[in-house]
Amino acid sequence: MRSAIAILALALLSACGGGEAPPAPPPAEVTVATPLQREVVDWDDYTGRFVAPQDVEIRARVNGVITAIHFRDGQDVRQGQPLFTIDPRPYQAQLAQAQAQIARAQAALTNARQVTARSRALASAQAVSKEELETNIASERAAAADLAAGRAAANAAQLNLGFTTVRAPFSGRMSDRKVSIGDSVADGQTVLTRIVSIDPIRFEFEGAESFYLKNLRQDQRGERGSSRNTANPVQIQLADESEYRWNGRMRFLDSAVDPNSGTIRAYAEVPNPTRFLTPGMFGRARLLGSGTYKAMLIPDEAIVTDQTRRLVYVVSKDNKATPRPVEIGAKVEGLRIVRDGLAPTDQVIITGLGRLHPGAPVKPTKGAIKADPTKQAAPTAPTAEPASGQATVR
C-alpha cells in the first residue's frame, strides 16, 4: 500500500514538471547616455505686426491751385524731396511787395536818423528845443519799428512762398495722391497724400502679464535686464518663413498693464535697409527670455509621462531602471532642456523604454546624445505660398 502511494506521488511530481519555477525573462536591452551639457538662453514667443514709426498725412499749408505733382503713387522718397507744387505766383507777388516795404522803411529810417543827428547837434547849441529833439527821436524809433515789421512781413511771405513746394518731411514711402493738377487746396485742410517711414521699422506686440512679471523678477536677480531700459534682442519670422531672419532691439515697454486684457504693449526697432518689411505685415517674434545658463539636453523620446509628472529612466549601479521626475524646458537643436532632476553623470535610457517599469533589470549599451542645429525650427509652420488663379502661355 505504501509503495503504491509513493509511486502515485512520484507520478504527480513528474506531471507538474518536478516543481521548478519558470525561468525569468532576460533583462531589457537599452541604450544609455549621459546628458549633453550646453550653455543656452531661453526665448519667449510673441505675435505682432510691423508699424511705421512715422505715419503722416501731408496737408497743404497755403491756399492755392495744384500745378505739378512730382512723385509716383507708392514711390519711395527721400527727406526734402518735392512732392507737389502749388501755384507760387500770388506768393511771389506778396514777397515782392514785402521787400518793397522794407526798402521804403529803410529809406525812412535813414532819413529819420539824419534828422535826429542834426537835432542833437543843434540841441547842444541850444538852437533846437528839447521837445523837437524828442519828436525826432520818436520818429526815428517809429521808422525802425516799421523796418522790423517790413522784415517780418517779408519773412512770412518767404515762408508762404516756400510752402508752395510741398516736400517730404522724412524719408519713407508714399501712398497715393488725393488731389490732381488743377485742384484748389486749402491751408491746413486739404489732405494731399500720406507718407510712412519704413527704415527702421517697428514691430509692435503685446505680452501677457505673467511674462512681464517673469522678466521683472529676472531683472531683480540680475539675470536679464528689463526691456524698459535694456535693448534686449528680438528675432522675427514672417508668416511664410521657417527661420527667424529679422533681428531687432527692444525700444519701448508701456507704462501700464491693460486691465481689460492683462497684457502690456511693447515694440522693437528693426533695421529695414532693403525696405522689404512693410507696415501692417504679421510676424512671429521671440524675445530674449533669460540670461545664459548651463543646461542638460536629452531627446524627447527619453521622457515619459506619469499622470502629471515627467519622468526619465536612469540606470542604477546594479543595472536597474530607476525613474527620475524632471522639470523640462524648451527645445534647442532637436533636444529638450532638463532644468532639474538629472545629474551630469546620470546614465539616461534613451532607447528601449517600451517594456520598462521601475526596478526592472536592464542590459545597457553605451550611446551618445547629439544635437542637430538643423532642427532649430520655429514653433509654427510657415504658411504656404498661395497659388495663382490663372496662367497664360508665353
WONOR-V644359 format. One record per pair of residues at least 24 apart in sequence whose ideal C-beta (glycine too) atoms are under 8 Angstrom apart, sorted by sequence separation. I is the first residue (numbers start at 0). J is the second residue. D is the distance in whole Angstrom. If there is no record, write none. Layout:
BEGIN
i->I j->J d->D
i->I j->J d->D
END
This chain:
BEGIN
i->61 j->85 d->6
i->111 j->135 d->7
i->114 j->138 d->7
i->115 j->139 d->5
i->171 j->195 d->5
i->245 j->269 d->6
i->246 j->270 d->8
i->57 j->82 d->7
i->114 j->139 d->7
i->169 j->194 d->7
i->171 j->196 d->4
i->172 j->197 d->6
i->227 j->252 d->4
i->302 j->327 d->7
i->59 j->85 d->7
i->63 j->89 d->7
i->165 j->191 d->6
i->168 j->194 d->7
i->170 j->196 d->7
i->171 j->197 d->6
i->226 j->252 d->5
i->311 j->337 d->7
i->63 j->90 d->8
i->111 j->138 d->5
i->112 j->139 d->6
i->167 j->194 d->6
i->169 j->196 d->6
i->225 j->252 d->7
i->111 j->139 d->4
i->170 j->198 d->7
i->313 j->341 d->8
i->320 j->348 d->7
i->61 j->90 d->7
i->311 j->340 d->7
i->111 j->141 d->8
i->112 j->142 d->8
i->311 j->341 d->7
i->108 j->139 d->7
i->111 j->142 d->4
i->202 j->233 d->7
i->245 j->276 d->7
i->299 j->330 d->7
i->110 j->142 d->8
i->111 j->143 d->8
i->235 j->267 d->8
i->313 j->345 d->5
i->314 j->346 d->4
i->202 j->235 d->6
i->302 j->335 d->6
i->313 j->346 d->6
i->108 j->142 d->4
i->233 j->267 d->4
i->235 j->269 d->7
i->294 j->328 d->7
i->313 j->347 d->6
i->314 j->348 d->6
i->334 j->368 d->7
i->107 j->142 d->4
i->108 j->143 d->6
i->296 j->331 d->7
i->298 j->333 d->8
i->299 j->334 d->8
i->312 j->347 d->7
i->313 j->348 d->7
i->320 j->355 d->5
i->322 j->357 d->5
i->233 j->269 d->8
i->296 j->332 d->8
i->298 j->334 d->6
i->299 j->335 d->5
i->311 j->347 d->6
i->312 j->348 d->4
i->320 j->356 d->7
i->321 j->357 d->7
i->334 j->370 d->6
i->108 j->145 d->7
i->245 j->282 d->7
i->249 j->286 d->7
i->294 j->331 d->8
i->297 j->334 d->6
i->298 j->335 d->7
i->311 j->348 d->8
i->320 j->357 d->7
i->321 j->358 d->7
i->333 j->370 d->6
i->104 j->142 d->7
i->107 j->145 d->6
i->108 j->146 d->5
i->296 j->334 d->4
i->297 j->335 d->6
i->320 j->358 d->7
i->332 j->370 d->4
i->333 j->371 d->4
i->107 j->146 d->8
i->226 j->265 d->6
i->296 j->335 d->7
i->319 j->358 d->5
i->320 j->359 d->5
i->331 j->370 d->7
i->332 j->371 d->6
i->296 j->336 d->6
i->297 j->337 d->6
i->312 j->352 d->6
i->319 j->359 d->7
i->320 j->360 d->8
i->332 j->372 d->5
i->333 j->373 d->8
i->104 j->145 d->4
i->105 j->146 d->6
i->295 j->336 d->7
i->296 j->337 d->7
i->319 j->360 d->6
i->320 j->361 d->5
i->333 j->374 d->3
i->104 j->146 d->4
i->238 j->280 d->8
i->243 j->285 d->6
i->294 j->336 d->5
i->295 j->337 d->5
i->318 j->360 d->6
i->319 j->361 d->7
i->332 j->374 d->6
i->333 j->375 d->7
i->237 j->280 d->7
i->238 j->281 d->5
i->294 j->337 d->7
i->312 j->355 d->6
i->318 j->361 d->6
i->332 j->375 d->5
i->104 j->148 d->7
i->237 j->281 d->8
i->238 j->282 d->7
i->294 j->338 d->7
i->297 j->341 d->8
i->318 j->362 d->7
i->331 j->375 d->7
i->101 j->146 d->7
i->104 j->149 d->5
i->202 j->247 d->6
i->211 j->256 d->7
i->237 j->282 d->6
i->238 j->283 d->8
i->318 j->363 d->6
i->103 j->149 d->8
i->236 j->282 d->7
i->295 j->341 d->5
i->301 j->347 d->6
i->235 j->282 d->5
i->236 j->283 d->5
i->301 j->348 d->7
i->314 j->361 d->6
i->101 j->149 d->4
i->199 j->247 d->8
i->208 j->256 d->5
i->235 j->283 d->7
i->236 j->284 d->8
i->295 j->343 d->7
i->301 j->349 d->5
i->100 j->149 d->4
i->101 j->150 d->6
i->201 j->250 d->8
i->235 j->284 d->5
i->300 j->349 d->7
i->303 j->352 d->6
i->314 j->363 d->5
i->234 j->284 d->7
i->297 j->347 d->6
i->300 j->350 d->7
i->233 j->284 d->5
i->234 j->285 d->5
i->298 j->349 d->6
i->301 j->352 d->7
i->97 j->149 d->6
i->100 j->152 d->6
i->101 j->153 d->6
i->205 j->257 d->8
i->211 j->263 d->5
i->233 j->285 d->7
i->297 j->349 d->7
i->300 j->352 d->8
i->100 j->153 d->8
i->208 j->261 d->5
i->233 j->286 d->5
i->207 j->261 d->7
i->208 j->262 d->7
i->232 j->286 d->8
i->233 j->287 d->8
i->97 j->152 d->4
i->98 j->153 d->6
i->205 j->260 d->7
i->207 j->262 d->6
i->208 j->263 d->7
i->231 j->286 d->6
i->232 j->287 d->5
i->97 j->153 d->4
i->206 j->262 d->6
i->231 j->287 d->5
i->205 j->262 d->4
i->206 j->263 d->6
i->97 j->155 d->8
i->205 j->263 d->7
i->94 j->153 d->7
i->97 j->156 d->4
i->205 j->264 d->6
i->206 j->265 d->6
i->96 j->156 d->8
i->204 j->264 d->8
i->205 j->265 d->7
i->226 j->286 d->7
i->203 j->264 d->7
i->204 j->265 d->6
i->94 j->156 d->4
i->203 j->265 d->7
i->204 j->266 d->7
i->93 j->156 d->4
i->94 j->157 d->6
i->203 j->266 d->4
i->202 j->266 d->6
i->223 j->287 d->6
i->94 j->159 d->8
i->201 j->266 d->5
i->202 j->267 d->5
i->223 j->288 d->8
i->90 j->156 d->7
i->93 j->159 d->7
i->94 j->160 d->5
i->201 j->267 d->7
i->202 j->268 d->8
i->223 j->289 d->6
i->93 j->160 d->8
i->201 j->268 d->6
i->202 j->269 d->6
i->222 j->289 d->6
i->223 j->290 d->5
i->200 j->268 d->8
i->201 j->269 d->7
i->222 j->290 d->4
i->90 j->159 d->5
i->91 j->160 d->6
i->199 j->268 d->5
i->200 j->269 d->5
i->221 j->290 d->8
i->90 j->160 d->4
i->199 j->269 d->6
i->298 j->368 d->7
i->199 j->270 d->5
i->200 j->271 d->5
i->297 j->368 d->6
i->90 j->162 d->8
i->198 j->270 d->7
i->199 j->271 d->6
i->217 j->289 d->7
i->296 j->368 d->7
i->87 j->160 d->6
i->90 j->163 d->6
i->198 j->271 d->4
i->217 j->290 d->7
i->197 j->271 d->6
i->198 j->272 d->6
i->214 j->288 d->8
i->296 j->370 d->7
i->213 j->288 d->8
i->87 j->163 d->4
i->198 j->274 d->6
i->200 j->276 d->5
i->85 j->162 d->8
i->86 j->163 d->7
i->87 j->164 d->8
i->197 j->274 d->5
i->85 j->163 d->4
i->200 j->278 d->7
i->210 j->288 d->8
i->84 j->163 d->6
i->85 j->164 d->8
i->197 j->276 d->7
i->84 j->164 d->6
i->85 j->165 d->7
i->197 j->277 d->7
i->202 j->282 d->6
i->204 j->284 d->6
i->206 j->286 d->8
i->83 j->164 d->8
i->84 j->165 d->8
i->197 j->278 d->7
i->83 j->165 d->4
i->202 j->284 d->6
i->81 j->164 d->5
i->82 j->165 d->5
i->195 j->278 d->6
i->81 j->165 d->7
i->82 j->166 d->6
i->81 j->166 d->6
i->82 j->167 d->6
i->80 j->166 d->6
i->79 j->166 d->5
i->80 j->167 d->5
i->79 j->167 d->6
i->78 j->167 d->6
i->77 j->167 d->7
i->78 j->168 d->7
i->76 j->167 d->5
i->78 j->169 d->5
i->82 j->173 d->7
i->78 j->170 d->5
i->77 j->170 d->5
i->76 j->170 d->7
i->283 j->377 d->7
i->75 j->170 d->8
i->76 j->171 d->7
i->83 j->178 d->8
i->283 j->378 d->8
i->75 j->171 d->7
i->76 j->172 d->8
i->283 j->379 d->6
i->75 j->172 d->5
i->76 j->173 d->6
i->61 j->159 d->5
i->74 j->172 d->7
i->75 j->173 d->8
i->73 j->172 d->7
i->74 j->173 d->5
i->85 j->184 d->6
i->63 j->163 d->7
i->73 j->173 d->6
i->61 j->162 d->5
i->72 j->173 d->7
i->73 j->174 d->7
i->60 j->162 d->4
i->61 j->163 d->6
i->71 j->173 d->8
i->72 j->174 d->7
i->73 j->175 d->7
i->172 j->274 d->7
i->59 j->162 d->8
i->70 j->173 d->5
i->72 j->175 d->4
i->72 j->176 d->6
i->60 j->165 d->8
i->59 j->165 d->7
i->70 j->176 d->8
i->57 j->165 d->6
i->68 j->176 d->6
i->83 j->191 d->6
i->82 j->191 d->7
i->82 j->192 d->7
i->57 j->168 d->7
i->68 j->179 d->8
i->68 j->180 d->6
i->55 j->168 d->6
i->65 j->178 d->5
i->67 j->180 d->7
i->55 j->169 d->8
i->65 j->179 d->7
i->66 j->180 d->7
i->53 j->168 d->8
i->65 j->180 d->5
i->53 j->169 d->6
i->65 j->181 d->6
i->64 j->181 d->6
i->65 j->182 d->5
i->53 j->171 d->7
i->64 j->182 d->7
i->65 j->183 d->8
i->76 j->194 d->7
i->64 j->183 d->5
i->65 j->184 d->6
i->51 j->171 d->7
i->63 j->183 d->7
i->64 j->184 d->8
i->62 j->183 d->8
i->63 j->184 d->6
i->62 j->184 d->7
i->62 j->185 d->6
i->62 j->186 d->5
i->59 j->184 d->4
i->61 j->186 d->5
i->59 j->185 d->6
i->60 j->186 d->6
i->59 j->186 d->6
i->60 j->187 d->7
i->59 j->187 d->7
i->58 j->187 d->6
i->59 j->188 d->7
i->58 j->188 d->7
i->59 j->189 d->5
i->58 j->189 d->6
i->58 j->190 d->6
i->59 j->191 d->6
i->57 j->190 d->7
i->58 j->191 d->6
i->56 j->190 d->5
i->57 j->191 d->5
i->242 j->376 d->8
i->243 j->377 d->7
i->57 j->192 d->5
i->241 j->376 d->6
i->242 j->377 d->7
i->56 j->192 d->8
i->57 j->193 d->7
i->241 j->377 d->6
i->56 j->193 d->5
i->57 j->194 d->6
i->240 j->377 d->8
i->55 j->193 d->7
i->54 j->193 d->7
i->55 j->194 d->6
i->241 j->380 d->7
i->54 j->194 d->8
i->55 j->195 d->8
i->241 j->381 d->5
i->53 j->194 d->8
i->54 j->195 d->5
i->236 j->377 d->5
i->240 j->381 d->5
i->53 j->195 d->7
i->54 j->196 d->8
i->239 j->381 d->5
i->53 j->196 d->4
i->238 j->381 d->7
i->239 j->382 d->5
i->51 j->195 d->4
i->52 j->196 d->5
i->238 j->382 d->5
i->239 j->383 d->8
i->51 j->196 d->6
i->236 j->381 d->8
i->239 j->384 d->6
i->51 j->197 d->6
i->52 j->199 d->7
i->52 j->200 d->7
i->51 j->200 d->7
i->52 j->201 d->5
i->50 j->200 d->7
i->51 j->201 d->7
i->49 j->200 d->5
i->50 j->201 d->5
i->49 j->201 d->7
i->50 j->202 d->8
i->49 j->202 d->6
i->50 j->203 d->5
i->48 j->202 d->7
i->49 j->203 d->8
i->47 j->202 d->6
i->48 j->203 d->6
i->47 j->203 d->5
i->48 j->204 d->8
i->47 j->204 d->3
i->46 j->204 d->6
i->47 j->205 d->7
i->45 j->204 d->4
i->45 j->205 d->8
i->45 j->206 d->6
i->43 j->206 d->8
i->43 j->210 d->6
i->42 j->234 d->7
i->75 j->274 d->6
i->50 j->266 d->7
i->52 j->268 d->8
i->47 j->266 d->8
i->49 j->269 d->7
i->54 j->278 d->7
i->49 j->276 d->5
i->51 j->278 d->4
i->49 j->277 d->7
i->50 j->278 d->6
i->49 j->278 d->6
i->50 j->279 d->8
i->49 j->279 d->7
i->48 j->279 d->6
i->49 j->280 d->5
i->48 j->280 d->6
i->48 j->281 d->6
i->49 j->282 d->6
i->47 j->281 d->8
i->48 j->282 d->7
i->46 j->281 d->7
i->47 j->282 d->6
i->46 j->282 d->7
i->46 j->283 d->6
i->47 j->284 d->6
i->45 j->283 d->8
i->46 j->284 d->7
i->44 j->283 d->7
i->45 j->284 d->5
i->44 j->284 d->7
i->45 j->285 d->7
i->44 j->285 d->6
i->45 j->286 d->6
i->43 j->285 d->7
i->42 j->285 d->4
i->43 j->286 d->5
i->42 j->286 d->7
i->43 j->287 d->8
i->42 j->287 d->6
i->43 j->288 d->4
i->41 j->287 d->8
i->42 j->288 d->5
i->40 j->287 d->6
i->41 j->288 d->4
i->40 j->288 d->7
i->41 j->289 d->4
i->40 j->289 d->5
i->40 j->290 d->7
i->40 j->291 d->5
i->39 j->291 d->7
i->40 j->292 d->8
i->38 j->291 d->5
i->39 j->292 d->7
i->38 j->292 d->7
i->38 j->293 d->6
i->39 j->294 d->5
i->37 j->293 d->7
i->38 j->294 d->8
i->36 j->293 d->6
i->37 j->294 d->6
i->36 j->294 d->7
i->36 j->295 d->6
i->37 j->296 d->6
i->35 j->295 d->7
i->36 j->296 d->8
i->34 j->295 d->4
i->35 j->296 d->4
i->34 j->296 d->6
i->35 j->297 d->7
i->34 j->297 d->5
i->31 j->313 d->8
i->31 j->314 d->5
i->29 j->314 d->7
i->41 j->328 d->7
i->42 j->329 d->7
i->41 j->329 d->6
i->29 j->320 d->8
i->26 j->318 d->7
i->39 j->331 d->6
i->27 j->320 d->8
i->37 j->331 d->7
i->39 j->336 d->7
i->35 j->334 d->6
i->34 j->337 d->7
i->34 j->341 d->6
i->36 j->343 d->6
i->34 j->343 d->6
i->33 j->343 d->7
i->33 j->344 d->6
i->34 j->345 d->7
i->33 j->345 d->7
i->33 j->346 d->7
i->34 j->347 d->6
i->32 j->346 d->7
i->33 j->347 d->7
i->31 j->346 d->4
i->32 j->347 d->6
i->31 j->347 d->6
i->31 j->348 d->6
i->32 j->349 d->5
i->30 j->348 d->7
i->31 j->349 d->7
i->29 j->348 d->5
i->30 j->349 d->5
i->30 j->350 d->4
i->29 j->350 d->6
i->30 j->351 d->6
i->29 j->351 d->4
i->28 j->351 d->6
i->29 j->352 d->7
i->27 j->351 d->6
i->29 j->355 d->7
i->27 j->354 d->5
i->27 j->355 d->6
i->27 j->359 d->6
i->29 j->361 d->5
i->31 j->363 d->4
i->26 j->359 d->8
i->27 j->360 d->8
i->28 j->361 d->8
i->29 j->362 d->7
i->30 j->363 d->7
i->31 j->364 d->7
i->32 j->365 d->7
i->35 j->368 d->4
i->37 j->370 d->7
i->26 j->360 d->4
i->27 j->361 d->5
i->28 j->362 d->5
i->29 j->363 d->6
i->30 j->364 d->5
i->31 j->365 d->7
i->32 j->366 d->4
i->34 j->368 d->7
i->35 j->369 d->8
i->44 j->378 d->6
i->26 j->361 d->5
i->27 j->362 d->7
i->29 j->364 d->7
i->30 j->365 d->8
i->31 j->366 d->6
i->32 j->367 d->5
i->33 j->368 d->8
i->35 j->370 d->6
i->26 j->362 d->4
i->28 j->364 d->7
i->30 j->366 d->4
i->32 j->368 d->5
i->25 j->362 d->7
END
